[in-house]
Amino acid sequence: MPYLVHARAAMVHACEWDADALVALRHNLLQNGVAARCIVHAGDNKESLPAFAMCAHRVNLGLIPSSEAGWPVAVAALRPEGGWLHVHANVSSDPALEAAWTARLEATFARLAAEAGRSFHFAVAHVERVKWYAPKIRHVVADVLAAP
């Protein structure tokens, strides 16, 4: 919703598999007057991918505790000129383990891109520590830049 309402995105592809969340999403799109700028894909995003392959400036991977299952789809969704991946996860609050996680993000995204025949360089530009999820576990969002 923030991409549509506040950032005034021209078009958003929203993937959701939970029936109750789909009802809420559609309601909120109508209430905010932005339904015409959002294509809702119900179900697994792997099945919807052909509808939005290579069209995204930004991909929000908001599933926690880990969005890793969606990473291949996110790479496939990026436009040829690249874009941003906003990767949500629950990670250790230990600085060394967080650094290892961000390094793994870059390496894994590079591998997935190569496997898909895409030529991108990935760099974690920022990690936002959103909140505590549990003792010594943080919900974080890594902003990952994908550039050709």
C-alpha positions in Angstrom: 0.0 0.0 0.0 2.8 2.5 0.8 4.3 2.1 -2.7 0.9 3.1 -4.2 -0.3 5.7 -1.8 2.8 7.5 -0.7 5.4 6.7 -3.4 2.7 6.9 -6.1 4.0 3.9 -8.0 2.6 3.6 -11.5 1.9 -0.1 -11.1 2.4 -2.7 -8.3 2.2 -6.4 -8.7 1.1 -7.9 -5.3 1.5 -11.6 -4.7 -0.5 -13.1 -1.8 -1.4 -16.6 -0.9 -3.5 -16.1 2.2 -7.2 -15.9 1.6 -7.9 -13.5 4.5 -5.0 -11.3 3.5 -6.3 -11.2 -0.1 -9.7 -9.9 1.1 -8.0 -7.2 3.2 -5.6 -6.2 0.4 -8.5 -5.8 -2.1 -10.5 -3.8 0.4 -7.6 -1.5 1.2 -6.9 -1.0 -2.5 -10.4 0.2 -3.1 -10.6 2.3 0.1 -7.4 4.1 -0.9 -8.4 4.6 -4.5 -5.4 2.8 -5.9 -7.0 -0.5 -7.1 -6.5 0.4 -10.8 -2.7 0.6 -10.2 -2.4 -2.8 -8.6 -2.5 -6.2 -10.1 -3.2 -8.9 -7.5 -1.8 -12.3 -8.0 -3.5 -14.8 -5.7 -1.4 -17.9 -4.8 2.2 -18.8 -5.1 4.3 -16.1 -6.8 6.3 -18.9 -8.7 3.1 -19.6 -10.6 2.4 -15.9 -11.3 5.9 -15.0 -12.4 5.2 -14.9 -16.2 2.9 -12.0 -15.6 5.6 -9.8 -14.0 8.9 -11.2 -15.1 11.5 -8.5 -15.8 9.3 -5.5 -14.9 10.1 -4.6 -11.3 12.2 -1.6 -10.1 11.7 -2.9 -6.6 10.8 -6.2 -5.0 9.6 -6.4 -1.4 10.4 -9.8 0.1 8.4 -9.4 3.3 7.8 -12.9 4.4 9.4 -13.7 7.8 11.1 -15.5 9.4 12.7 -15.9 6.0 11.7 -14.9 2.4 14.4 -17.1 0.9 11.9 -19.3 -1.0 10.9 -16.2 -3.0 14.5 -15.1 -4.0 14.6 -16.8 -7.4 11.3 -15.2 -8.3 12.6 -11.8 -7.1 15.6 -12.0 -9.3 13.5 -13.0 -12.3 11.1 -10.0 -11.6 13.9 -7.4 -11.9 14.0 -5.2 -14.9 17.1 -5.7 -17.2 18.6 -2.5 -15.8 18.3 -3.9 -12.3 16.6 -2.5 -9.2 16.2 -3.0 -5.5 15.4 -6.0 -3.4 14.1 -5.3 0.1 14.7 -8.5 1.9 13.0 -9.1 5.3 14.4 -11.7 7.6 14.9 -12.7 11.2 18.6 -12.8 12.0 20.9 -13.0 14.9 21.7 -9.8 16.7 25.4 -10.8 16.8 27.2 -8.4 14.5 29.4 -11.1 13.0 26.5 -13.3 12.2 24.6 -10.4 10.7 27.6 -9.6 8.5 27.7 -13.2 7.4 24.0 -13.1 6.6 24.5 -10.0 4.4 27.5 -11.6 2.6 25.4 -14.7 2.0 22.6 -12.5 0.5 24.9 -11.0 -2.0 26.5 -14.4 -3.0 23.1 -16.2 -3.2 21.5 -13.5 -5.3 24.5 -13.5 -7.6 24.3 -17.3 -8.0 20.5 -17.2 -8.6 21.0 -14.5 -11.3 23.7 -16.5 -13.0 21.5 -19.6 -13.0 18.7 -17.6 -14.6 21.0 -16.2 -17.2 20.8 -12.7 -15.7 23.9 -10.6 -15.3 23.7 -8.5 -12.1 26.1 -7.4 -9.4 24.4 -7.4 -5.9 25.4 -5.2 -3.0 23.7 -4.7 0.4 23.4 -1.0 0.6 21.7 -0.8 4.0 20.3 -3.0 6.8 17.5 -1.6 8.8 17.0 -3.2 12.2 13.2 -3.0 12.4 12.5 -4.6 15.8 13.3 -7.4 18.2 11.6 -10.6 17.1 12.8 -12.7 20.1 15.8 -12.5 22.5 18.9 -12.0 20.3 16.9 -12.2 17.1 16.1 -9.1 15.1 13.6 -8.5 12.3 15.7 -6.7 9.7 15.3 -5.5 6.2 18.3 -5.5 3.8 18.2 -3.1 0.9 20.0 -4.9 -1.9 20.9 -3.1 -5.1 21.1 -5.2 -8.2 23.0 -3.5 -11.0 24.0 -4.8 -14.4 
